[in-house]
């Protein structure tokens, strides 16, 4: 009993240490193994073995599975940025909707870009100046810009909308043998709830501000350490914001139609690969030892996404060649932008692997699995709590599924729950409590927009946390009644 109590204490202390160090801006490359060592020490486990074996195996496993997605996501995002395609799409949507729909136009522009595979912070950097000009003209408060961008880029297009290539939608595939299009109708319904609730809330706040004569205004942003912002940002996205200033941005914007073509290519190729090409391909060789004795269901999701991003990047580089005079610099910046985020997220996974291997974790596991409501509610709670603790949707989700994914798959099968439903619930859950104030995406977005936690976080919380929780409850309820659809 004493050893178990000591082990549980170590888990809590290590989590507290991880949160503290991450919040203070320490790199997760040091914070995660440091916290893992503390947890191992409390449990009287061999520290060096836990670090160099257990931790590194968890870290390496994540990199092996998802680095191609991070790499091509970074390259595609940088190509969209430097070619001017991302800015052209943002301006095109906002100009068509006009200043009377300023908030909606920023939300839809951000959503279109992220759903098409553009990295979150590329979208934020592109959308902010467009939103600032539009909100100033429409006399919508500046403090609402972060929430408008967050609603479009950090919520339904990241976790709920079927087919989104976001890492949060890709992670569950390897555990449940699903695709990015899992539970499509439920995903669309959840997206409609999140977007509808968020737009309604922002409209209410905008109306109150107009009635109070608030105007555009602008708060004085707090002084921030750029290195701390970079570290927090790298915990939340697959793109290192430091690389945004590298490369060369085109001064002449392409047409809206030309800019939208790569986005459509990502979506169409992803769909064709998932449902036509890979299911019909002869991939029996995957069962051989030299390929890890894996299966199509374990790799099809990532293969579909990386193929779509690779083809879209190639097409983008060809059709925008005149606007990419320094193509090598752009490609280098995009590739480099993937390195720190994947290592940070993988380090969180390594920390989770160490904790999950401790004897005391059995108590935590049993407590999570005994939550009333079955595996759907249990996985929703686990992904939410771990996302909130780590301040990372992808990190929290991977830790939860690495520790309990196989168990959840078995419980779901025994209860007759379709894997698609487990996938969609897990994905949506990862992005709710992860939007707490210490989240890297929130901190970085506020810094980009020159806003403050005091002035803008409440609206971010409503659209990025409350809205997804409402959608999650609806999806779980409908899933229990009608299954996956």
N, C-alpha and C positions, 0 to 999 in steps of 0.2 A: 504493500500500500504506500509506504514511504517513497519508494522508487517511482511509483506511478505519479504520485503527487509532485515529486521533484521534476519529473519529465513534463507534466502538464504546465508547471510553473515556467519551465524553460521555453516551452512553445509560446506562452503568452509574453514572456520577456523578449524573446527573439522577434516576435511580431511587433511589439512596441518599439524595439530598437530599429527595425526596418522602417517603420513609419516615420520615426524621428529623423533618422539619417536621410531618408528620401525627401522629407519636408524641408530639411535644412540644405538640400541641394547637393548632397554627397552622391557621387556616381554609384549606380547599382552594381557596377563591376566590383566595387569594394564592399558596399553595404550588404548585398545579398549573401555573399560567402561569409562575411563577418557575422551576420545574424544566424546563418546556418551553423556556424561553429559554436555560437553561444547555445543554441538549442541542443546540439550534440553533447556539449560539455555538461549541461544540466542532467542529461540522460546517461551520463558516464559512458558514452559511446566513443570509439576511437576517432579522434578529431581529424587526423590526417587522412584516414580512410574515407571518412564522411565527406571531406572536402575534395580530395583528388579522385575519388571513385564515384561515390553516390551523387555528389553535387555535379561533377563534370559529366557524368552519364546523362543526368537530366538535362543539363545545359546543352550538351552535344546532340541529344535526341531532338530537341526543339529546332536547333539550327539545321540538322539534317532534313527535317520534315518541311520547314517553312522558309529557309533562307532564299530559295529561288523566287518565292512570292514577294518577299521583302525587296530583293534585288531588282526585279522587273517592275515592281510597283514604284520604286524610287526613280528608275530610269524613265518610265512612262510619265510620271508626274513632272519631272524636270523638263522633258521634251515638251509637254503641254504648256509649261510655264515659259520657257525660253522662246518658243515659237510664237507666243502671243495667243495661242488657241484658247487657253483657260480664261484669259481676260476678255477675249472676244465673245465667248459664250456668256460670261457674267454680264457684260455690257449689253449684249443682244437681248437677254431675257429681261433685264431691268428696263431697258428702253421700250420694249414692247408692252410691258405692264404699266409703265409710267409712274409718276410720283404719287398718284392717289393710291397706289398699291405698293408703296415703298417696301414695307416689311415683307409682304408676300413675295415680291420680286427677289429680294436678297435670299430668302429662304429657298425658293425654287432654283435660283442660280447655284447656290451652294450644294443643294441636293443633286442637281443634274451632274455636276462635276464629280462629286464623291461617288455617286452611283456608277459613274463611268470609269472609276478606277483611279482618279486623281487623289493624291495624298491629302490628308486633312489640313496640314499647315500650308501646303501650296494653295489650297482653296482659301484659307483664311487670309493669307497675304494678298491674294488676287482680289478677294471679295471686299476686304475692308475699304480700300480707297473708293471703290465703286459705291459701296453702301454709304460711306461718309458724305460723298457728294450728293447722293440721292436723298438721304435723310435730312441734310442741311437745307436742300431745296424744298422738301416737303414739310419742314419744321417738325420732324419726328425726333424725339430725344436721342442724343448720341449714346446714352447709356443702354439703349435697347439693341444696338448693333451687335454686341457679343452674343446675345440670346438669339437673334435672328440667324446669325451664321451658325451657331451651335445647333439650332433646331434643324437646319438643312444639312449640316455636315457631320454632326456627332451623334445623331439619334437613329431615325428609321432607316436611312441609307447605309448605316453602319451595321445594324444588327437585325432588322426586321424585313426589309424589302427583299423578296426572292431574287437571287441572281447577283446580289451585290458582291463584288470581289474583295470586300474588306476582310482583314484577317480575322475579325471577330465572327464572321460568318463562315470562314474556312476552317477554323480550329475544330468544331464538332464533327467534321466529316470523317476524320480518321478514327474516331471513337464509335460512331454509329453507322458508318458505311453509307453515308448520305451524299447529297450534292448541294450546291449552293442554292438550289431551287426547292429545298425541303419545305413541305407544308405551304405551298404557294398562296392559297386563299387566306389561310390564317396569317401569313406574313403580310399580305396586302391589307388585310383588315387591321392588323396591328399598326402598320404604317399609317393608315388613314386616321386611326385614333390618335397616334402620337402627333402627326402633322395637324390634324384638326384641333386637338386640344391646345397645342402650342400656338397656332395662329389665332385661336380665339383668345387665349390669355394675353398675347402681345397686343391684340386689338383693344382689349379692355384697358390695358395699361396705357396704350397710345391715346385712347379717348380721354382717360383721366388726366393725362399730361396736357392735352390740348385744352381741356376745360379749365385747367389750373394755369394756363398761359405759360407753360414751362419752356416751350421752344426747343431748339436744337441743343444749346448749351454744351458744355464739355467739362468734365471733372478733371482736376489736376491729378495725373497718374502718380502712383507711388514710385519712388526710386527702386529700380530692380537691378539685380546682378544678372548680366546677360548669360554668364556661364551657368548659373543656377537655373535660369529659364531654359537653357538648352538641355540640361540634364533632365529636367522634369518633362520637357517636350518629348525627348527621346524615349521616355517611358510610356507615352500615350499614342504614338503614331509610328508608321514604318518609314518616316522621312526625317532626317536630321536637319533642323531648320538652319543650321550654320551653312549648309550648302546652297541655300537659296540665293545668296549673293554671288556665288561662283557661276561660271558659265557666262552667257551673254544673252540678254533679253532683246527680242526683236522690237524695234520702234514702230514698225508697220504691222498692224494687226491683220490677220487673214479674215476672210468672210465668215459669217456665222455658220453657214452650211459646211464649209471646208473644215472649220474648227470642230464641228459636231461629229464629223465622220469617224475619227478614232474612237470616240465614246461609243458610237453605235457598233463599231467593229468589236470592241471588248465584249459587249452584251451578246451580240449575235454569235461570235465564235465560241464564247463560253457556253451558250445554249446548245449549239451544234455538237461541240465536243462532249458535253455531259450526256446528251440523249441520243446521239446518232453515231458519232465516230467511235468513241471508246467502248460503248456496249457491244458494237459489232466487230471490234478488233480482236484478233487472235493473240491474247496476252497470257497464254498458259505458262510462258517462261517465268512469270513473276513468282510462281510457286517454287522455283529452283533455289537452292541454298545461296548461289552467287548473287541473287537479288533479294536476299533476306527472307525468303519464303513468305512473301506478302501476297496480297490479293488486289484485284482491281478496285474493290470498294474502298481500300485503304489509301489509294493514290489517285483515283480518278478526279476527285475534287481539285486537288492542287494542280494536277496535270491540265485540267480544263482552264483554270485561271492563268497559269503561266503561259500556256499556248496563246490564249486570248491577248494577254498583255504583250507577249513577244511579237505577235503579228501586228497588233495595233501600233506598237512602238516603231516597227519597221516601216509600216505604211506612213506613219506620222513623219518619220525622218525623211522619207522620199518626197511626199507631197509638200512638205514645209522646208525643203532643202535650202531655198533661197533665204528663208528667214532664220536659218540656223548656220550662220557663217563659221561659227566655232563649234562644230558638232562634237569634236572630241572632248572639249572642255565640258560641254553639256552632258555628254554620256558619262564622263568621269565624275562629275558632280552628282549626278543621279545615283550612280553605283556607290560612291562614297557615302551618300546620304542614308543608305540602307544599313551600314555597318554598325553604328552605335545603337540604333533602335533594336536590331535583332539581337545584339549581344546583351542589351539591358533586359529585354523581355525573356531571353533564354536564361539569364542569371536569376530572374524571379522564379522561373520554372525549376532551376537547380535548387533554389532554396526550398521550394515546395516538395521536391523529391527527397531532400534530407528529412524534412519534418514528417512526411508520409511514411518514411522508413523507421521512425522512432517507435519503440514499444508503446509509449503513452498515446500515440496517435490513434490507437485502436479505440480508445474512449471517445475521442473526437469523432471518428468515423461512425461509430455506433450511434452517437448522439445525433449526427446529421441524418443518417439513414432512418432513424426512428421518428423523424419529424412527421406529424400527422399530415395526410394528404397524398402519400405515396411518392414515387420517384419524381413526378413532375414538380411537386412542391419542394421536395428535398433538393433537387438540382437547382431550382430557382433561388432558394435560400443560399445554397453554397456558393453559386456564382456571384450573387449579389454581395454577400458578406466579404468574400475574398477580393472582389473587385473594389469594394469600398476600402478594405484594409490596405491593399497595395496601391490604390489610386490608378490602376491600370485595368481596363476591360479585358485586354488580351492576356495579360499576365495572370489576373485572377481566374479567368476562365480556364486557362491551361493548367494552372495548379489544381483546380477543382477536378478537372477531367483526368489529369494524370493520376491523381490519387484515387478517384472513385469512378472514372469513366467506364471501366469494364464491369464494375458492380452495377452501375446504373443501367448499362445495356442488358445485363442479365435480369435485373428486376423488372425492367420495362417489358422484356420478352415474356417473363412469367405473368405479368399483369395484362398482357395483350395490348401494350402501348406501342404504337408504330414508331420506329426510329426517327422518322421525319419530325414527329411532334417533339420528341426529346431534343432534337437538334434546334428547332426553332425556339423552344422555351429556354434552352441554355444560351443561345445567342442573344436573345432579347434581354435576358437576365444580366448578362455581362456588362451591359451599358447603362444600368440604372444607378445603383449606389456608387458605381465607379465615378460618377459625376459630382462627388463631394468636393468641397473647396480645395483640397490638396491635390486633386487630379491634375496631371501634367498638361492635359489638353485645356482645362479651364484656366490654369495659371498663364499658359502661353497665349491663349486667345485674348485674355484681358490685357496682356502686355502688348500684343500686336495692335489692339484697338485703342490703346491709351486709356483704358478704363480701370475701375477699381472694384475690389470684391464688394465693398459697401454699396456702391452705386449700381452694380450690374449682376451680382451673383444671384439675387433672389429670382430674377427672371430666368437666368440660366438653369437654376434649380427646378423651376416650374416646368420648363419645356424639356429639359434634359434628364430629369430624375422622376418627377411626379407623373408626367405624361407616359413615359415608358413603363412605370409601375402599373398604371391604369391599364395600359395595353396588355401587359403581362398577365394581369389577373383575368382579363377577358379571354385571352388565348388559352390559359390553363382551364378555365371554366368550360369553354367551348370544346377544348380537346378532350376533357373528361366525358362530356356529353356525346360528342360525335366522332371523336378520334381525329386523325390527321386528314386535312383536306386543303 
